[in-house]
Amino acid sequence: MYNDNMSDLIRKAKNEYHNKWRKQNPEKVQQAQNRYWEKKAREMQERSK
């Protein structure tokens, strides 16, 4: 019981922190998304060869 409840509290605290960070750093979020999708596109091109 304690473990489950603490895990929920930890998860909620992390989510709150990350949501706040994303709101304060939209350009960094966008850069990370762009890097991710560029990497995925390169991987798909390599697979199709």
VOPAGU-2260 file (C-alpha; in pm, 1 decimal, decimal comma):
REM VOPAGU-2260
SITE   aa  ch    i         X         Y         Z
SITE  MET   A    0       0,0       0,0       0,0
SITE  TYR   A    1     270,0     247,8      98,2
SITE  ASN   A    2     474,6     165,8    -209,9
SITE  ASP   A    3     183,8     211,6    -451,7
SITE  ASN   A    4      77,0     537,8    -291,7
SITE  MET   A    5     434,3     670,9    -288,1
SITE  SER   A    6     483,7     566,5    -650,0
SITE  ASP   A    7     172,5     763,0    -745,8
SITE  LEU   A    8     295,9    1067,9    -557,8
SITE  ILE   A    9     637,1    1044,4    -721,3
SITE  ARG   A   10     482,2    1004,2   -1066,8
SITE  LYS   A   11     253,8    1303,1   -1012,2
SITE  ALA   A   12     543,2    1517,9    -891,4
SITE  LYS   A   13     755,2    1424,9   -1193,3
SITE  ASN   A   14     467,0    1489,9   -1432,8
SITE  GLU   A   15     401,7    1829,0   -1276,9
SITE  TYR   A   16     770,7    1922,8   -1300,0
SITE  HIS   A   17     802,3    1811,2   -1662,9
SITE  ASN   A   18     479,3    1985,3   -1766,5
SITE  LYS   A   19     603,3    2308,9   -1609,8
SITE  TRP   A   20     942,8    2269,7   -1778,1
SITE  ARG   A   21     779,2    2207,4   -2118,0
SITE  LYS   A   22     570,4    2524,0   -2082,9
SITE  GLN   A   23     880,3    2726,7   -1997,1
SITE  ASN   A   24    1097,9    2573,7   -2272,6
SITE  PRO   A   25     886,5    2524,8   -2585,6
SITE  GLU   A   26    1185,0    2579,3   -2815,9
SITE  LYS   A   27    1380,2    2297,5   -2650,0
SITE  VAL   A   28    1079,6    2066,3   -2673,8
SITE  GLN   A   29    1045,6    2147,3   -3044,2
SITE  GLN   A   30    1417,7    2088,1   -3104,4
SITE  ALA   A   31    1401,1    1750,5   -2930,9
SITE  GLN   A   32    1097,9    1648,7   -3137,5
SITE  ASN   A   33    1272,5    1753,5   -3457,8
SITE  ARG   A   34    1584,9    1552,7   -3368,7
SITE  TYR   A   35    1371,7    1247,9   -3289,9
SITE  TRP   A   36    1178,8    1255,2   -3617,9
SITE  GLU   A   37    1488,2    1329,6   -3826,7
SITE  LYS   A   38    1655,5    1026,0   -3671,9
SITE  LYS   A   39    1347,1     810,7   -3737,8
SITE  ALA   A   40    1335,4     928,4   -4100,2
SITE  ARG   A   41    1703,5     836,5   -4149,0
SITE  GLU   A   42    1641,7     493,7   -3994,2
SITE  MET   A   43    1345,7     433,6   -4225,7
SITE  GLN   A   44    1551,0     533,1   -4530,0
SITE  GLU   A   45    1829,8     295,5   -4428,7
SITE  ARG   A   46    1581,7       9,5   -4378,7
SITE  SER   A   47    1423,0      60,4   -4719,2
SITE  LYS   A   48    1757,7      31,3   -4901,3
